[in-house]
C-alpha cells in the first residue's frame, strides 16, 4: 500500500515539476511578447506543450510509476486535477505578491497541460 502511495506521488511530482519548469520559463520569455489575451489560441498551445513535455519525460523515465489496471486510470484522472490545483494555488500566491500572471497560473490551463502530459505517458510508457 505504501508503495502505491509513493508511485502516485511520483507521477504527481513528475507532472508538477514539468509544469513548474514551464511556468518559470514562460515568465522569463513572455514579457517582450505581451499582447491582449487570446484564450482560443492559448489552449491548444498548452495542450501541445503538455504532450511535448510528456514525450520528453519518456526519455528520462520510460516506465509507468503506477501499476497497471484501475489505479493507473485513477492516476490519469486525479493527477491532472491535482496539478491544475497546484498551478492555480501558485497563481493565487503570485497575485498576492503583485507579480504578473500567465495563463498557466489558472486551473484550466494547468489542468489541460497536465492532462496532455499524462495522456502521452499513459499511452506510450512501458
MOKA-V939153 format. One record per residue. N is the residue number from 1. RES is the residue in three letters. PSI is psi in radians with two decimals (NA if undefined). NEAR is the number of other C-alpha atoms within 12 Angstrom. Layout:
# MOKA-V939153
n/res/psi/near
N/RES/PSI/NEAR
N/RES/PSI/NEAR
This chain:
# MOKA-V939153
n/res/psi/near
1/UNK/-0.71/10
2/UNK/-0.63/8
3/UNK/-0.71/12
4/UNK/-0.72/19
5/UNK/-0.74/16
6/UNK/-0.64/16
7/UNK/-0.77/23
8/UNK/-0.73/29
9/UNK/-0.57/22
10/UNK/-0.76/21
11/UNK/-0.78/39
12/UNK/-0.82/33
13/UNK/-0.69/24
14/UNK/-0.82/31
15/UNK/-0.71/46
16/UNK/-0.72/37
17/UNK/-0.72/24
18/UNK/-0.75/32
19/UNK/-0.69/46
20/UNK/-0.75/30
21/UNK/-0.72/20
22/UNK/-0.78/28
23/UNK/-0.77/33
24/UNK/-0.74/23
25/UNK/-0.71/15
26/UNK/-0.66/23
27/UNK/-0.65/23
28/UNK/-0.50/16
29/UNK/-0.47/13
30/UNK/-0.46/18
31/UNK/-0.79/14
32/UNK/-0.26/9
33/UNK/0.41/12
34/UNK/2.24/16
35/UNK/2.99/11
36/UNK/2.51/9
37/UNK/2.47/13
38/UNK/1.46/12
39/UNK/-0.58/17
40/UNK/-0.37/12
41/UNK/-0.53/14
42/UNK/-0.68/22
43/UNK/-0.86/24
44/UNK/-0.56/17
45/UNK/-0.78/21
46/UNK/-0.60/34
47/UNK/-0.75/29
48/UNK/-0.78/23
49/UNK/-0.71/31
50/UNK/-0.78/38
51/UNK/-0.71/30
52/UNK/-0.77/26
53/UNK/-0.61/33
54/UNK/-0.75/37
55/UNK/-0.73/26
56/UNK/-0.62/22
57/UNK/-0.48/29
58/UNK/-0.46/26
59/UNK/-0.58/15
60/UNK/-0.64/14
61/UNK/1.62/19
62/UNK/-0.08/18
63/UNK/2.78/21
64/UNK/2.56/32
65/UNK/-0.27/30
66/UNK/2.62/30
67/UNK/2.75/24
68/UNK/2.60/19
69/UNK/-2.70/12
70/UNK/-0.50/11
71/UNK/-0.60/22
72/UNK/-0.70/25
73/UNK/-0.69/21
74/UNK/-0.71/20
75/UNK/-0.72/34
76/UNK/-0.57/34
77/UNK/-0.73/26
78/UNK/-0.62/23
79/UNK/-0.80/37
80/UNK/-0.59/36
81/UNK/-0.77/29
82/UNK/-0.72/30
83/UNK/-0.68/41
84/UNK/-0.72/33
85/UNK/-0.68/27
86/UNK/-0.76/31
87/UNK/-0.66/38
88/UNK/-0.69/29
89/UNK/-0.71/21
90/UNK/-0.66/29
91/UNK/-0.74/30
92/UNK/-0.70/21
93/UNK/-0.76/17
94/UNK/-0.71/21
95/UNK/-0.72/16
96/UNK/-0.55/12
97/UNK/-0.05/11
98/UNK/0.27/10
99/UNK/2.70/14
100/UNK/2.57/23
101/UNK/2.58/28
102/UNK/2.97/34
103/UNK/-0.56/34
104/UNK/-0.23/45
105/UNK/0.14/35
106/UNK/2.64/31
107/UNK/-0.84/28
108/UNK/-0.70/27
109/UNK/-0.69/37
110/UNK/-0.72/42
111/UNK/-0.78/36
112/UNK/-0.79/37
113/UNK/-0.88/44
114/UNK/-0.62/49
115/UNK/-0.80/39
116/UNK/-0.67/37
117/UNK/-0.87/41
118/UNK/-0.65/47
119/UNK/-0.72/32
120/UNK/-0.77/30
121/UNK/-0.69/36
122/UNK/-0.73/34
123/UNK/-0.60/21
124/UNK/-0.19/20
125/UNK/2.66/25
126/UNK/NA/16
